[in-house]
Amino acid sequence: MSKPVRNHSSRTIQSVFVLLLLSLFACLSTFLVTIGAQIYRHSVESAEENSNSRIMTAVVRSAIWAEDGGHVEIERFEELGVTALTIVNEYDGEKYYKRLYCALDPDPLDGEPRRYLWESFSSEETEFKADSGESLCELNGFEPSIEGDTLKVDLESAGGSKSTIRIALRTGGALK
């Protein structure tokens, strides 16, 4: 009679051991999936931040290189809280202004105000308005300055990373 009890006892121990192993496997699998998801999320955020940083610097460089034949100046619109990098060109006797500046989005989709890098192109007769351009990318800071014949632009991305661009103004004149 003691044999069936022992057999039943050893099967119970085996069952409990298998159940513990399966539970351990389930817990470790869940842990690994969670860690993997966090690493993936961090990688995506890092890639997005890097991409935004490259975009914001490329936009500024491209705008200057494309319009390097004009006069480059820094305009401050105190009433709007905007400092603009302005390239002045003359076509058919009329002056046109291409401006790069950082301003708030006047009509955010999610209701939360964000700052963007804007580009505006207007004639001399048109009054400058901060929302009259096209928003290019999200940006926290944009501070242009001219040092001799070199343009320096300090940028701060939405994620907080900072970049400095230095561009030699080749053909155009720089105005302070």
N, C-alpha and C positions, 0 to 999 in steps of 0.2 A: 503494500500500500504506500509505502514511502516513495517508491519509484515514480509514480505519476505526479506526485506533488513536486518532486525535484524537476521533472521534465517541464511541468507547467511553470515553475519558478524560473528556470533557465530561459524558456521562451519569453517570459515577461521581461526579463533583463535584456534579452536580445532586441525585443520590440522597443523597449525604452531607449536602448543604445541607438538603434536605427532612427528613431524619432528625434533624438537629440542631434544626431549627425545631420538629418534633413533640416532641422531648425537652424543649426549652425550654418549650413550651406545657404539657406534662405536669407539669414541675417547678413552674412558676408556678401552675398550677391546684391542685396539691397544697398549695402554700404558702398560697394564698388560702383554701382550705377549712379548713386548720388554723388560720389566723388568725381566720376567721369563727367556728369552733367555740369558740375561746378567748374571743372577745368575747361570744358567746352565753352561755357558761358563767358568765362574770363578771356579765353582765346578770341572769341567773337568780338567782345568789347575792346580788346587790345587792337585787333585788326581794324575795327571801325575808327578808333581814335587815331591810329596811324594813317588811315585813308583820309580822314578829315584834315589832318595836319598837312598831308601832301597836297590835298585839293586847295586848301586856303593859300598855301605858298605858291602853288602853280598858277592860281587865278591872278594873284597880284603880279607875278613875274610876266605872265602872258599879256596882261593889260598894259604894262609898261613897255614891253618889247614891241607890241603891236602899234603903239602910238608914240614911239620914241622920237618922232620928228617934231612933235609939238613942245610947247613950253610946259614944264612941270612945276606945279606950285602946291603949297599947302594952304587950304582955306579952313578957317574956323567959323562955324556958325554957332555962336554962343547961345542964341535963343532956342536952337534945336538940340544943343548938346552934342554936336557932330563936328569932328575934324575930318576933312576930306582930302584925299590925294587927288589933285585935279590936273588933268592934261588938257591944255588949251591948243586947239588947232583952228586954222582959218581955211575955209572952203568958200570959193566964189565971193570973197570979201566979207563973209560973215563968220563970226567966232562961234565955235562949238566947244562945249565942256564935257569931258568924260570924267566922272567922279567915282572914286572908290571910297567907301566909308562904312562905318559900323553903326547900326541903329536898331532900335526895337522894331519888331514886327508889329505893325499897327492893328492887325486883325488875325491873331493866332487861332488856329483851328481848335486847339485843346483848351483855350482860355488862359493858358499860362504864358505870360510875355517872355519872349526870348530875343536875344540880340543876334543879328545876322550881318554878314558882309553884303553890302549892296553895291550895285553898279548903276550909274545914271548917265545918260547921254542927252544933252539938251542944248538948245541954241542960246545965244546971249540974251535974247528977248524973254526967255522963259525963266520965271522965278524958281529957285531951287527949293524943293520940298523933300524932306527925308524919306517919304514913302513914294516918291515919284519914280524910283528906279526899280530894279529887279533884284530880289534877294537871291544870293548865290549859294551861301553855305552858313551854317550856324557858327557864330564867332563871338567870344566875350570881349576881346580887346583888339583895337587897331590904332596904332600910333605912328603915323608917318613923320619923317623929318628929312631935311636935305642938308648934307654935310659936304660943301664944295660942289663937285659934280657927281656925287654919290647919293643915291636915294637909300634911306634906311627905313624899314618898316618893322615895328615890333608887333607881333600877333600873339593872341592868346586864344586857344581853341575852347570850345564849349566844355571840354573835359578838364581844362586848366593847364594843358601843356603850352609852353611858350616857345616861340620861334622868332628869329630875327632874319630878315632878308636884307641884303645889301646888293644894290644894282648900280652899275656905272651907267650914267646917262650919256649915251654915245653921241647922237646927233642933235638932240633937242637941248634947249637951254633950260637951266634950272632957275626958278625964281623963288625967293624966300618970302 
